[in-house]
Amino acid sequence: MRKNYIPFGKPNIGNQEIQFVSKIIRSKWIGSGPITEEFERKFKKYKKSKYALSVNSCTAALHLSLIYCGIRYNDEVITTPMTFASTINSIILTGAKPVLADIDPNTFNIDPGEIEKKITKKTKAILIVHFAGLPCDMEKILKITKKYKLKLIEDCAHAIESKYNNRHVGNFGDAGCFSFYSTKNLTTAEGGMVVCNNKKISQKIRVARLHGLSKDAWKRYLPESVKNKKKFEHYDVTEIGMKYNMIDINAAMGLIQLGKLESSWKKRKKIFDLYKKKLSHLPIKTQNFTNKNIRHAYHLFLVIIDKNKTKKNRDDLMLFLKKNNIGCGVNYRTVTDMSIFKKKLGWNDKTCKNSKYLGDNTVSLPLYPDLKIKDLNFICEKVQQFFKI
Ligand SMILES: Cc1ncc(COP(=O)(O)O)c(C=O)c1O
């Protein structure tokens, strides 16, 4: 039995982050401020987007994007069943109804053919997820949004580095939403970002993320706010806002993480490719992508038990790995399995069969830049052993 636990996720944080965050904590300003703005500037430059609005989670980014894309009570938003609960929750929180279109069983991304079947008079938007970092079929999806005049929101929680036809994901629709949660490719502990190319949407989100206070509210605390002014200017409340802003402590981490993004991507790609090679002979499937014009973000490596080839099951594999001190996760059980959605929306095992199969049979293996090759070899040995016993 090995002594050290191999965690499922491990943020790539070093001294640079610790020093910069400490500097910000010691400074006179720890809330939303200049560091948050600098992070936004650098993030939008990386993503080649016109606007970037930092927030405190991807969930906040999704909620604001839906609201300012005009989604309202009784509208329908088509989305994928293979996602985290917050994709669905954010739709419900606008008062709209999430409508599921099943996934493609090869890519695990929403199937454009299924989207078209679900369009009704009430459909206002499509909310896609670039699952595990693999871009969705944007050509087909954009044809649909154009044909039916639908808004498009991209959940890019897994896909910071992903590109489709050399274009960064997040820029294809009306808004792109990113997560900087602890296990994500870039982390600020908790955090998120909306990128968009529409001035009006960006202005609304900028205000609504912080109580609806008039523009750049944080600047009123600084001496510069009264420079060259004869009269004191009070703030106004111009939107029904939320408390979704990012703060400088988190943004400081983000700035350092952004500098490491591409080198971390290369390391994860190497690990992803090694897993694929070493496990290829087993009765499993992995995410299958052949399109040469995409860039995968390598956020997750999924092993899917192939029920046509083995009687082994997913939960036993997870138990076996954990007993061998190997962390693993499920990304995700299909949202149609979750009791609140079953109760409120009437979803069941037959709603999306491909997603149900994936959700019942998938395990995610550790994938992060400093996973040691000897640990990767150990993980692969144990997965192989599981299928032999
Ligand atoms: C696909 C997807 N969307 C949204 C989220 C929510 O992200 P956050 O925790 O930053 O709100 C997650 C989180 O894991 C996710 O995987």
PDBQT file of the ligand as one rigid body, heavy atoms in Angstrom, charges set to zero:
ROOT
HETATM    1  C1  LIG A 401     -19.547  23.039 -16.470  1.00  0.00    +0.000 C 
HETATM    2  C2  LIG A 401     -19.544  23.883 -15.239  1.00  0.00    +0.000 A 
HETATM    3  N1  LIG A 401     -20.261  25.009 -15.233  1.00  0.00    +0.000 NA
HETATM    4  C3  LIG A 401     -20.288  25.814 -14.148  1.00  0.00    +0.000 A 
HETATM    5  C4  LIG A 401     -19.571  25.510 -13.012  1.00  0.00    +0.000 A 
HETATM    6  C5  LIG A 401     -19.652  26.403 -11.820  1.00  0.00    +0.000 C 
HETATM    7  O1  LIG A 401     -18.434  27.022 -11.555  1.00  0.00    +0.000 OA
HETATM    8  P1  LIG A 401     -18.241  27.857 -10.215  1.00  0.00    +0.000 P 
HETATM    9  O2  LIG A 401     -17.932  26.894  -9.126  1.00  0.00    +0.000 OA
HETATM   10  O3  LIG A 401     -17.067  28.764 -10.512  1.00  0.00    +0.000 OA
HETATM   11  O4  LIG A 401     -19.480  28.610  -9.986  1.00  0.00    +0.000 OA
HETATM   12  C6  LIG A 401     -18.806  24.341 -12.983  1.00  0.00    +0.000 A 
HETATM   13  C7  LIG A 401     -18.053  23.992 -11.775  1.00  0.00    +0.000 C 
HETATM   14  O5  LIG A 401     -17.452  22.988 -11.610  1.00  0.00    +0.000 OA
HETATM   15  C8  LIG A 401     -18.789  23.502 -14.125  1.00  0.00    +0.000 A 
HETATM   16  O6  LIG A 401     -18.092  22.382 -14.130  1.00  0.00    +0.000 OA
ENDROOT
TORSDOF 0
